[in-house]
Amino acid sequence: MAIIVFTRPVPFPIASLRQLLAAQLPLYKWTVGEDDDGGAETMGQWADAQLICGRTDASIVFCELFARAQPFAGDAPVHRWHLELKRPTTDNDVIAHRILLLVAATVMLADDGALCQLLPGGGWLSSDDMIRATRALLAGESLEKLAQFGRPASAFAGSAPAPVAASVPRPAGRYAGLAPEQAMSLGQMDESFARILREKGMGDIADSMGLAAPPAFAHERPRADRLPTMVLLATQPLILDWALVQEGIGAIDPRGDWTLSETGLSHGVLAGRGATIRIDTHHAPLPAYLMAQAQARSHGLTEEDKRLLATHRLHHSVSVDLDTRAADFVDVRQSAKVATLLMGLAAKRQGCIGLFNAGVGTVMPVARLQQQVGILGSDEVPITLWTWCAFESIQPDAISISTGACCPSPAMKWNCGMRRVRSNRWRSG
């Protein structure tokens, strides 16, 4: 059983808890308390008892929370009331501990003076410590070891805790040495905390922990009504030659009537075929948690690729404003070609080191991007630039591939009876 002591009343963060649990334990459908209506901003009040429930088709897990109006009877810092968190009803320690820390870290965010005792008789962890502890747990650390970093009640004085140095260790590079599934899980956790902290007006705390705000294009997902945002990663601003851009467009789409406007050294707008293509400069790297998730999803990245991608210091977003449901297929294809040309020319500039596809959340080194641009002259769009593919099975005569992203190319899963598949291009038409 974990204990949380509070210095003031706090709300019951129903929506935040549901969203965080769903992100970290997606096999379960979560209900947080009796007042959970499924809303994106639902907030409740603490009752004597609250029940968090997670269901799958084959199992169910409960986590009971008991709000006590009086101070905790054990050895604890000065506080007004406390919360008891019972161990979730599962024999799986990984799931139980993950639920426990996710719930505790989230409910503590509303009180700067809140402290948590993870194990009976153990020390006390601050809200910042609990966020780091949760991240460490997702990276493979044990609950028992994390509990050892708590401080005794005597370390705190007065009605609020004295400043506490961060005691839970942060791994070097945060995601270094993690398996892809661990990096993905930890990245999602960091992103969730970055969002929650900012929603609660605690962006300064998020910044101090290295949790930058998610960019607007984070997790666009494949959509039927638009092409994905592409993001060039760079160590310095990419200076564009707009005359060369115009010349290239004339060669690959002479009938598109493309025009340029608002052009600057590293930004500009292209308009044609009913589409508006914009390249903008953002003087900050992508958040580390977003890169960790992208690298975990991406195929063929070497350790050297990952080290190089981590050195980017700014990014350029390339967005295509075109309703692909209403537009003619030729207009969609040609717009994708023009956007590809723009990225290819930018990728040749000094400082470009990679590309992030916001539609599918993958990343590739710049050399791979440069290799694909050449097929534009053959009236083709490079499939691996605009889509994502994964081999579900490579058994002879039972090859199964999942694909997704660039609409109107459909997201699908298909099976074929062949021993080898070679495909690196998407032919237009």
C-alpha positions in Angstrom: 0.0 0.0 0.0 1.3 3.5 -0.9 0.5 6.6 1.1 0.3 10.2 -0.3 0.1 13.1 2.1 -1.3 16.5 1.0 -0.9 20.0 2.3 -4.1 21.3 0.7 -7.3 20.0 -1.0 -6.9 18.8 -4.6 -9.4 17.6 -7.2 -9.7 14.0 -8.4 -8.1 14.2 -12.0 -10.4 11.7 -13.7 -9.6 12.4 -17.3 -5.9 12.8 -16.8 -5.7 9.4 -15.0 -7.8 7.7 -17.6 -5.7 9.1 -20.5 -2.4 8.2 -18.9 -3.5 4.7 -17.9 -4.8 4.1 -21.4 -1.5 5.3 -23.0 0.6 3.1 -20.7 -1.7 0.0 -20.4 -3.6 0.1 -23.7 -4.9 -3.4 -23.5 -7.3 -2.3 -20.8 -10.4 -0.1 -21.0 -10.2 2.3 -18.1 -12.9 3.8 -15.8 -11.7 6.1 -13.1 -14.3 6.5 -10.3 -18.1 6.7 -10.4 -18.2 10.1 -12.1 -16.1 9.1 -15.1 -18.2 10.1 -18.1 -15.4 9.6 -20.6 -14.9 13.3 -21.2 -11.5 14.7 -22.1 -11.5 17.2 -19.2 -13.5 15.4 -16.5 -12.6 16.4 -13.0 -14.1 15.0 -9.8 -14.0 15.4 -6.0 -12.5 12.9 -3.6 -15.0 10.6 -1.8 -14.1 8.3 1.0 -13.4 5.6 -1.5 -12.7 5.7 -5.3 -12.3 2.7 -7.6 -10.2 2.6 -10.7 -11.1 -0.3 -13.0 -9.3 -1.7 -16.0 -11.0 -4.3 -18.2 -9.9 -6.5 -21.1 -11.9 -9.3 -22.8 -10.3 -11.8 -20.4 -9.5 -10.0 -17.2 -10.3 -7.1 -14.9 -8.1 -5.2 -12.5 -9.1 -2.8 -9.7 -7.2 -0.2 -7.8 -8.8 1.2 -4.6 -8.1 4.7 -3.3 -9.2 5.8 0.1 -9.2 9.5 1.0 -8.7 10.2 4.7 -9.6 13.6 6.1 -7.3 13.3 9.0 -3.4 13.2 8.9 -1.6 9.9 8.5 -1.0 8.2 11.8 2.5 7.0 10.9 5.8 8.9 10.8 5.1 11.6 8.1 5.9 15.3 7.4 3.3 17.9 8.4 0.2 17.7 6.2 -3.6 18.1 6.3 -5.0 14.9 4.9 -3.8 11.7 3.2 -4.7 9.2 0.5 -4.2 5.4 0.7 -3.5 3.5 -2.5 -4.1 -0.2 -2.3 -2.1 -2.6 -4.5 -4.0 -3.2 -7.7 -5.7 -6.6 -7.9 -3.3 -8.4 -10.1 -0.5 -10.9 -9.5 1.5 -9.3 -12.2 4.0 -7.0 -10.4 4.8 -5.1 -13.6 1.2 -4.1 -14.2 0.5 -3.5 -10.5 3.5 -1.2 -10.0 2.9 0.7 -13.2 -0.7 1.4 -12.2 0.4 2.4 -8.7 3.0 4.9 -9.8 1.0 6.4 -12.6 -1.9 7.1 -10.3 0.3 8.4 -7.5 2.4 10.7 -9.7 -0.7 12.1 -11.4 -2.8 12.9 -8.3 0.2 14.6 -6.7 0.6 17.2 -9.5 -2.0 19.6 -8.0 -0.1 20.0 -4.7 3.5 21.2 -4.7 3.8 19.9 -1.1 2.4 16.4 -1.7 4.7 13.5 -0.7 4.4 9.8 -1.4 5.6 6.8 0.6 5.7 3.9 -1.9 6.2 1.1 0.7 5.2 0.9 4.4 7.8 2.4 6.6 9.8 3.9 3.7 10.9 7.4 2.9 9.0 10.2 1.2 9.2 11.2 -2.5 8.2 14.6 -3.8 6.0 15.1 -6.9 9.1 15.7 -9.1 10.7 12.6 -7.6 7.5 10.6 -8.4 7.5 11.6 -12.0 11.2 10.5 -12.3 10.4 7.3 -10.4 7.6 6.5 -12.8 9.9 7.0 -15.8 12.6 4.9 -14.1 10.0 2.1 -13.5 9.1 2.1 -17.2 12.8 1.9 -18.0 13.0 -1.3 -16.0 13.9 -0.2 -12.4 12.2 -2.0 -9.6 9.6 -0.5 -7.2 11.7 -1.6 -4.2 14.8 0.2 -5.4 12.9 3.4 -6.2 11.3 3.4 -2.8 14.8 3.6 -1.3 15.3 7.1 -2.7 12.6 8.5 -0.4 13.7 10.8 2.5 12.7 10.4 6.1 10.0 12.6 7.6 12.6 14.3 9.7 14.1 15.8 6.5 11.0 18.0 6.2 10.0 20.9 8.5 7.0 23.2 8.9 3.7 22.9 7.1 5.3 22.3 3.7 8.3 20.2 2.7 11.7 21.8 2.6 13.4 21.8 -0.8 14.4 18.3 -1.8 17.2 17.6 -4.2 16.2 15.2 -7.0 17.2 11.8 -5.6 15.8 9.3 -8.1 18.5 8.8 -10.7 18.0 9.8 -14.3 19.6 7.5 -16.8 22.2 9.0 -19.0 20.6 10.1 -22.2 17.3 9.0 -20.6 16.5 6.5 -23.4 20.1 5.2 -23.9 20.4 1.5 -24.0 16.7 0.7 -23.8 15.0 -1.8 -26.0 12.6 -0.3 -28.6 9.5 -1.2 -26.6 11.0 0.3 -23.5 12.0 3.5 -25.3 8.5 3.7 -26.8 6.8 3.3 -23.4 9.1 5.7 -21.6 8.7 8.3 -24.4 4.9 8.1 -24.2 5.1 8.5 -20.5 7.3 11.6 -20.8 5.0 13.1 -23.4 2.0 12.5 -21.2 3.6 14.2 -18.3 4.7 17.1 -20.5 1.1 17.6 -21.6 -0.4 17.2 -18.1 2.1 19.6 -16.4 1.4 22.3 -18.9 -2.4 21.8 -18.7 -2.1 22.4 -15.0 0.0 25.6 -15.5 3.3 23.9 -14.4 5.2 24.3 -17.6 8.3 25.5 -15.6 8.4 22.2 -13.8 8.2 20.3 -17.1 11.0 22.5 -18.6 13.2 21.9 -15.6 12.8 18.2 -16.2 13.7 18.4 -19.9 10.1 17.8 -21.0 9.5 20.3 -23.8 6.0 21.1 -25.1 4.8 18.7 -27.8 4.8 20.4 -31.2 1.5 21.0 -33.0 2.2 18.2 -35.5 3.0 15.5 -32.9 1.0 12.3 -33.6 -1.0 13.6 -36.6 -1.7 9.9 -37.6 -2.6 8.9 -41.1 -5.7 10.8 -42.3 -7.9 10.5 -45.4 -8.2 14.3 -45.7 -4.6 15.4 -45.8 -1.0 14.5 -46.5 1.3 14.2 -43.4 3.5 17.0 -42.1 7.2 16.3 -42.8 9.9 17.7 -40.6 13.5 18.3 -41.6 16.0 17.9 -38.7 19.0 20.2 -38.8 22.0 21.5 -36.9 21.6 25.0 -38.5 19.0 26.8 -40.6 18.7 25.4 -44.1 19.1 28.2 -46.6 16.9 27.6 -49.6 17.6 28.6 -53.2 14.1 29.6 -54.3 15.1 30.0 -57.9 16.3 26.4 -57.9 13.0 25.3 -56.3 11.0 27.1 -59.0 13.1 25.5 -61.7 12.7 22.0 -60.2 8.9 22.4 -60.0 8.8 23.5 -63.6 10.5 20.3 -64.5 8.4 17.8 -62.6 5.0 19.6 -62.8 4.9 22.1 -65.6 1.1 22.2 -65.7 0.7 22.8 -62.0 0.8 26.7 -62.2 2.8 26.8 -58.9 3.6 30.2 -57.4 5.9 31.2 -54.6 5.3 33.8 -51.9 6.5 34.8 -48.4 9.9 33.4 -49.3 12.8 34.0 -46.9 16.1 32.3 -46.2 14.5 29.2 -44.6 10.7 29.7 -45.1 8.2 30.2 -47.8 4.9 29.2 -49.4 4.1 27.3 -52.6 0.6 27.4 -54.1 -0.7 25.3 -57.0 -3.2 22.5 -57.9 -5.5 23.7 -55.1 -2.7 23.0 -52.5 -0.7 25.3 -50.3 2.7 23.9 -49.2 4.5 25.8 -46.4 8.0 25.4 -45.0 8.5 27.0 -41.6 11.5 27.2 -39.3 11.3 26.3 -35.6 14.4 27.2 -33.6 14.3 24.2 -31.2 14.9 20.5 -31.5 12.1 18.0 -31.4 11.4 16.8 -27.8 13.6 13.9 -26.9 10.5 11.8 -26.0 9.2 12.3 -29.6 12.5 11.2 -31.1 12.7 8.2 -28.8 9.2 7.0 -30.0 10.1 7.7 -33.6 13.4 5.8 -33.5 11.6 2.8 -31.8 9.1 2.7 -34.8 11.7 3.2 -37.5 13.4 0.4 -39.4 17.1 0.2 -40.3 18.5 2.8 -38.0 22.1 2.2 -36.9 23.5 3.4 -33.6 25.5 6.0 -35.6 22.2 7.2 -37.2 20.6 7.6 -33.8 23.6 9.5 -32.4 23.6 11.8 -35.4 19.9 12.5 -35.3 20.2 13.4 -31.6 22.5 16.3 -32.5 19.8 18.3 -34.4 19.2 21.7 -32.9 16.2 23.0 -34.9 13.7 21.8 -37.4 11.8 22.9 -40.5 8.2 21.7 -40.9 6.8 21.1 -44.4 3.0 21.0 -44.4 0.6 20.5 -47.4 -2.8 22.2 -47.0 -5.0 20.1 -49.4 -8.2 18.2 -48.8 -7.2 14.9 -50.3 -10.8 13.6 -50.1 -12.1 16.3 -52.5 -9.0 16.8 -54.7 -8.3 14.9 -57.9 -5.8 12.1 -57.5 -3.4 13.7 -59.9 -3.4 16.9 -57.8 -2.7 14.9 -54.7 0.2 13.0 -56.4 1.7 16.1 -57.9 1.4 18.0 -54.6 3.3 15.2 -52.9 5.9 15.4 -55.6 6.4 19.1 -55.2 6.7 18.7 -51.4 9.2 15.9 -51.9 11.2 18.1 -54.2 11.2 20.9 -51.7 12.4 18.5 -49.0 15.1 17.0 -51.3 16.5 20.4 -52.1 16.5 21.4 -48.5 18.2 18.1 -47.5 21.1 19.0 -49.7 21.9 22.1 -47.7 24.6 22.0 -45.1 23.3 21.1 -41.7 20.4 18.8 -42.6 20.7 15.4 -40.9 17.3 13.7 -41.0 13.6 13.7 -41.6 10.6 13.0 -39.2 7.3 11.9 -40.7 4.6 13.2 -38.4 1.9 11.1 -40.0 3.4 7.8 -38.9 5.9 9.0 -36.3 9.0 7.7 -37.9 12.5 9.1 -38.6 15.2 8.5 -41.2 18.7 9.8 -41.8 19.2 12.4 -44.4 21.2 10.1 -46.7 18.1 7.9 -47.1 15.9 10.9 -47.9 18.4 12.1 -50.6 18.5 8.6 -52.2 14.7 8.7 -52.7 14.3 12.1 -54.3 15.9 11.0 -57.7 12.8 9.0 -58.8 10.8 12.2 -59.1 12.1 12.5 -62.6 10.4 9.2 -63.4 7.0 10.6 -62.3 7.1 8.5 -59.1 6.7 9.3 -55.4 9.0 7.4 -53.1 6.8 5.0 -51.1 9.1 4.7 -48.0 9.2 8.5 -47.6 5.4 8.9 -47.4 4.4 5.6 -45.8 5.4 3.1 -43.1 5.7 -0.7 -43.6 6.4 -3.5 -41.3 6.8 -7.2 -42.0 4.4 -9.1 -39.8 5.6 -12.5 -41.1 8.5 -13.5 -43.4 7.7 -17.2 -43.5 8.0 -18.7 -47.0 4.7 -18.5 -48.9 3.1 -16.6 -46.0 4.6 -13.1 -46.2 2.5 -10.5 -44.3 3.1 -6.8 -44.5 1.3 -3.9 -42.6 1.4 -0.5 -44.3 0.0 2.9 -43.6 0.1 6.6 -44.1 0.1 8.5 -47.4 -3.5 8.7 -48.5 -5.0 7.9 -51.0 -2.6 4.9 -50.7 -4.8 2.9 -48.2 -3.6 1.7 -44.8 -4.0 -2.0 -45.0 -2.7 -5.4 -44.0 -2.2 -7.9 -46.8 -0.9 -11.4 -47.3 0.9 -12.8 -50.3 2.2 -16.2 -51.3 5.8 -15.3 -52.3 9.2 -15.9 -51.0 10.7 -12.4 -51.5 9.2 -9.0 -51.8 11.1 -6.1 -53.4 9.4 -2.8 -53.4 10.8 0.7 -52.7 8.7 2.8 -55.0 5.1 3.9 -55.4 4.4 4.5 -59.1 2.1 7.4 -59.9 -1.1 6.8 -61.9 
